[in-house]
Amino acid sequence: MNLLDRIAFRTARAAARRRGDRPALHPRGTALAGRLTASGHREPWGVPWLDAPGSATVTARWSRGAGLPHPLPDGLGLALRVEDAGGPGRPLDLLLTTGGRGRWTRHVPFPRTSATAGPYSSLLSYVVGGRRGVLAAFPVPGSPRIPADPATVGAAAAGRPVVFQLCFGAGGAWRPLARLTLHGEAPPASREAGPFDPYLNSLPGFHPVDRLRSLRLAAYAGSRAGRHVPPPS
């Protein structure tokens, strides 16, 4: 590890130790079940699960980034695990945070008081089918305003599906990828599948860029160490 990686590791480890068995970031959240539906694209991406019409099971975790108490604004997180995106037993993990929609603001986290007030962005760039850009999940028009509280978000999804459009932004334009529907509480078995990791669970044609990779990996490792969670195999 270089100096910045060691700082990230120690900071995340200390924060996780203070919070017991909860992660250093996004300690308060709710697990949700959903589906990600791709309808095919006129211009193929070169990514099989995007180009072939169909849907996949999704396990999601909605969370408050800093764990600040509601109703204070917080950076909100939406972690997604797309089951079997790369074939049987090969999931795809995405970590999204409330951010902007503009060319530059999509890289900046925005604290919010509502879970459906704006997009959730990957912040850092992704490579999708050889193209480089940012991923974002936009609440569909007409989405009800849901207060940014884990219990409220879980109850809202159980009562009425919460729908997002997953998009890819390159330059000033956003291109739709798939439709995300969150429709209730995740079953217990899916909650025990391990932490979300966008580097471990990525695909050859769909993965984050290498920039800041080592820094984020160090932070994840520090959070696991602080919670006494063994590293992934």
N, C-alpha and C positions, 0 to 999 in steps of 0.2 A: 504494500500500500504506500502511496505517496502521502505527503503531509495532509492535503485536503481530505483524502480518503480516511486517514486515521482520525481526523477531527470529526467527520461525519459519523464514523463508526462509534466513537466514544460518546458523542452527543446523543445519538439514537439509543445507545445502550443505557445511558444514564436516565433518559426520559422514560424508557420502557421499565426500568427498575422502579422508578417512582410510581408508575401506574400498575404495578403488579403484573397480572397476566394479560394486560391489554397492550396493544402496539404503541410505539412512541407517537405515531401520527394516526389520525382517524381512529381514536380509541372508542368513540361512541357511534354505533351504527345499527342497522337492521338488515337482515338477510332476506332477499326477495327471489321469487321464481319468475321466469319469463321465457320468451321466445324471440329469436332474431330471425327475421324473414327476409331473404333476398329474392327479388323477382326477376333476376337476370338483367343484363345490360346490353344496350345497343352496341356500345364499344366495350368489348371484354377487357377485364383487368389482368387476365392471366393468373388469377387466383381461383382455384376450382370452387371453393365454397361460396364465393361471391358471384361467379359467372353462371352457375347452375341454379335455376329457380328451386327454392325449397326453404326449409326452416330448421333451426337448431335449438336445442334446449340451452337456456342461459341461467346461470346462478349469478345473482348480483348482490353487491353489498353497498348500500347507501350510507354515508357517514358524515360526521362533522370533523373537519380536518384537525383543528387544534383542540377539539373537545370542549370549546367554550359553551357555557350554558345557554340554552334557548331562553329568550328570544334574541340574544346578541348575534350580530352577523358573524359568519364563519366561512372559511373556504370549504365548500361541500365536495364530497367525493362520490364517484360512481364507479365501482370496480365491477368488471364483467368477466365471467368465464363462459366462453362459447364452447360447449362440449362437442368433442369429435370434429372440430373445424378442420383439422389436418388429417382426418381419418380416425378409425376407432382408437380410443385411448389417447388422442393427441388434441388437448384443448388449446384454445387461444385465450390469453388473459389480456384485458385492457384496463388501464387505470386512467380515469378521467377526473378532472377537477373543474369547478365552476370558473369560467374564463370569459373572455370577450369573443366577438365574432369577426372583428376587423383583421386586416393583414398582420398587424403587429400585436394587437391586444389579445389575439388568440393564444399568444405565448405567455400571458400574464394571468395569475390566479386572481379572481374577484370574490371577495366575501359577499355572501347574500343571506337574506332572511327567509327566502322562499326556495323550495326545492325545484320549482318549475318556472322560475323567473327568467331563465336564460340558458345558454348552452353549457355543456360540460366538455372541456377540451383536454387533449393529451398533453398540451403545453409544449412538449418537445416533439420534434418531427418524427414521422414514420415513413418507411418505404413500403408502398403498396403497389404490387405489380410493376416494379421498376420506377415508379413515380415517387417523388419526395414531397411531403406536405404534412398537414396536421389533421388528426381525427377529432371529431366533435359530435356529441349527441344533442340535438335540438328538440326541446319539447314541441310537439305538434301544435299548430294553431288551435285555439279554443281550450287548451289544457287548463284545468282548474288550478288556482293558486293554492299550493300546499305548504304550510309552514315548515321551516327547516328543523324538524324535530324527529328523531328516529321512530318513536311510537306513532306519531301522526302520519309519517310517510308510509309505514307499514300498514296502518289501518286504511289509508286512502287507496293504496294499491289493492288491498283485499276487497274494498267496496266497489272500485271502478278501475279498470286497467289504466296504468300510466304509460303513455306512448311517446317515444322519441324517434327522430329520424337520425340514424347514424350517417355522417357525411365525411367527406375527405376534402380538405381545403388546400389548394395550391395557388399561390398568387392571390388574387382578389376574389376568386370564385370558389363556391362549394358544390361538390358533386355528390348526390345521394349514393349510399352504399347498400343500406338495409334498414328495415324497420324494427325497432326494439319495443317490445310490449312487456311490461312488468305487471303481473296479475295476482300477486299475493305473496304470502310468506313462503320461504324456501323450506323444503322438507329437511328433517334433521340430518339425514345422511349426506346431503350436498353441502351442509355447513361444515362438515368435518373433513372436507377434501384437501385441506391445507391452504396456506396463504396464497393470495394472488401474486403472481410474479410475471410481469410482461416480458422479461428476458428469458426466463426458463421456459415459459409457455408462449412461444412465438412460432411463426411459420416461415419457411424460406422466402415466400413472396409477400409476407405481411409481418413486419417487425420494426421495432424502434431503431433509430439511427444510433451509432456508437457514441455520439457526443454525450458526455457526462455519464456514460454507462458505469464506469468504475465507481463514481461518486454515489450513484443510486444503489449499486450493489453493496457498497460498504455500509450505507445507511440501513438497508434491509438486514444485513448481517448483524449490525449492532442492535437493531430492534429484537431480532431473534435471540441474541446472546443475553440481552437484558431480561427476556422472558423465559430463558432456559429452554428454548425450542431448538432441537437439532437442525443442522443445515440440511437442505434438500439433497436427495441422492442424485 
